[in-house]
Amino acid sequence: MIMYGDFLEWAMLRSADNEKMAQKLITYKPLAKWFAMEYSKRCNEFKTAFKPYLNKNIDASTRMNFFSEMTESIFKIYPSALMNEFIKELKKEKLKV
């Protein structure tokens, strides 16, 4: 569930808080697949980095903060090729209307 919230947040950032554009972004399958793959990489990095602390008494809030730090780098990525394809699709869609 966290991934979908983060994907929506990422889409809102990339669509300048335009909700309709964000909806189109999150339903564009190539971007959704890309985001899921990138998110999965960061989850695996989190698991590896957190492994030494598994037997420690660390509360859920601290774990979540650490996880957020590991995954926040995805917000800095702009997948140019995919976004260009997305824009082309939008232009085609507008021509059909």
C-alpha positions, 0 to 999 in steps of 0.5 A, spaced: 500 500 500 505 504 501 508 504 494 501 506 491 501 512 495 508 514 493 506 513 486 500 517 487 505 522 490 510 522 485 505 523 479 502 529 483 509 532 483 510 530 475 503 533 473 504 540 477 499 537 482 494 537 476 489 531 479 487 529 472 494 529 469 496 525 475 490 520 474 493 519 467 500 518 469 498 513 474 494 509 469 500 509 464 502 502 464 509 503 462 510 508 468 507 504 473 511 498 471 517 503 471 515 505 478 514 499 481 521 496 479 524 502 482 521 502 488 522 494 489 530 496 488 529 501 494 525 496 498 531 491 497 536 496 499 532 497 505 532 490 507 539 489 506 541 495 510 536 494 515 538 487 516 543 488 522 538 491 526 533 486 526 534 483 532 535 490 536 529 493 539 527 498 534 520 501 534 515 501 528 516 509 527 523 509 526 523 503 521 518 507 517 522 513 517 528 509 515 524 506 510 522 513 507 529 515 507 531 509 503 525 510 498 525 518 497 530 518 492 525 515 487 522 522 487 528 525 484 528 521 478 525 523 472 524 517 466 525 522 460 524 516 455 517 514 458 515 521 460 516 523 452 512 517 450 507 519 455 506 526 452 506 523 445 500 518 448 496 524 451 497 528 444 494 522 440 488 522 445 487 529 444 487 529 437 482 523 437 477 528 442 
